[in-house]
Amino acid sequence: MLQLSDVFPAFKAYDIRGVVGEQLDAGVMRSLGASFARLVSRPEAGVPATSVVVGRDMRASSPELAGAFAAGVTDQGLDVVDIGLASTDMLYYAAGSLDMPGAMFTASHNPAKYNGIKLCLAGAVPIAEDTGLAAIRDDMRPGVERVEKPGTVTERNLLVDYAAYLRGLVALSEMRPLKVVVDAGNGMGGYTVPTCFEGLPIELIPMYFELDGTFPNHEANPLDPKNLVDLCSRVPEVGADIGLAFDGDADRCFVVDERGEPVSPSAVTALVAVRELAREPGSAVIHNLITSKAVPEIVAEHGGRAVRTRVGHSFIKQTMADTGAVFGGEHSAHYYFRDFWRADSGMLAALHVLAALGERKGALSELMADYSRYSASGEINSSVADPVARLADVKQHYAGDESASTDELDGLTVNLADGSWFNLRPSNTEPLLRLNVEAADDDSMAALRDAVLALVRA
């Protein structure tokens, strides 16, 4: 049996994630559930919760861990609504529509030996380290403490309601028939996609829809190009109009065009922003600082107000709340919607792309050309002994260039006179520096990328 201290390293900035049997087991999950219940039922939490909604992904360890967490919640007198198998955005739908705090058991795209929990307050308000995770960790107690009248567990399937809600947020009535290949990566997209696409003029060609937390075909992480290879081959092979790839918990969606070429998440952000601005003219749109500069340009061209944030969903969601933004997007293919409780939904973004493609003649590559203006490096990681010192060295180097401007909203961003830019950020959890570069063309991007990497890796 694990000790409570074993789970502490699994507490990250935005969630809890660790190796099952080494950092997570049923005992610590029961203690964690009890601590979460105490947090959300306190008067200072706002309206004290009386129920918690719990969902889980397809990993072999998820049923036991979610069940133990639910037992910890009911030990404290709160009820549990168990929605069973779910994508993370379905859990957010449940927390929003039922107005309950929620817990989603998933390790997203991590390998099979991992599991974890994403926690939120009622209304899908995120819980991060400084807004509850640290307090939950510090309040965990050994053993089982039960109140005199424990809560109950009720099972409820929300898949149909979730799918109907998403479809109600997107104008889908003018879609032409589309052939769509979807790679679910043996993750939760295999559970949610058929219901979400039901009734639409879509010929669905499924890939790896079998729910299997061992990920027998490839990692459920479409951010890594090697995990898109199968989809990129299949789309032109079958003459499909579009390909979609979801990560393990299906809260992120990546797009592939009819040629089998990946579409930048920045281009998807710009496309969805234009659609949302057509519905709500003049609204704010959030983008993190390493999305393409095409995003704020396009938002401005369509009468919107672009707001730049740090990387990370808690920053995006808070800024959305502060500005009333209608939509937000990140380079990592997380897409946030005001009308979805400001939570992220890869499925909702996918429906927007399908609607945009289905409303017009022509190929997806032609549509997305309007939103792809620059050449980007993608995120490049470098292992360094002292990230802070190396970041300071890079800053010092560019301080001598009078034509360059810098800011430190998140790491170091350097804007050069020719319009190119780069951002260099330290990892929160590893001795890494993460580099993103963008320039007018491939040659200019490669030159700047190589120059910065030479400094970072010297």
Salt bridges, closest charged atoms under 4 A:
ASP15 OD2 - ARG17 NH2 2.44
ASP57 OD2 - ARG59 NE 3.13
ASP75 OD2 - ARG30 NE 2.78
ASP75 OD1 - ARG146 NE 3.45
ASP138 OD1 - ARG137 NE 3.09
ASP139 OD2 - ARG38 NE 2.75
ASP139 OD2 - ARG42 NH2 3.54
ASP139 OD1 - ARG141 NH2 3.09
GLU145 OE1 - ARG141 NH1 3.09
ASP183 OD2 - HIS218 NE2 2.79
ASP224 OD2 - LYS226 NZ 2.52
GLU237 OE2 - ARG234 NE 3.71
ASP247 OD2 - ARG252 NE 2.98
ASP249 OD2 - LYS118 NZ 2.82
ASP251 OD2 - LYS118 NZ 3.15
ASP257 OD2 - ARG259 NH2 2.67
GLU276 OE1 - ARG279 NE 3.10
GLU280 OE2 - ARG279 NH1 3.97
GLU280 OE2 - ARG338 NH2 2.73
GLU297 OE1 - ARG373 NH1 3.06
GLU301 OE1 - ARG373 NH2 2.76
ASP339 OD2 - ARG279 NH2 3.10
ASP339 OD1 - ARG338 NE 3.05
ASP344 OD1 - LYS317 NZ 3.69
ASP344 OD2 - HIS334 ND1 2.90
GLU359 OE1 - ARG275 NH1 3.29
GLU379 OE1 - HIS331 NE2 3.59
GLU379 OE1 - ARG425 NH1 2.99
ASP393 OD2 - ARG390 NE 3.70
ASP407 OD2 - ARG308 NH2 3.06
GLU408 OE2 - LYS395 NZ 2.58
ASP410 OD2 - ARG425 NE 3.87
GLU430 OE2 - ARG434 NH2 3.93
ASP450 OD1 - ARG449 NE 2.94
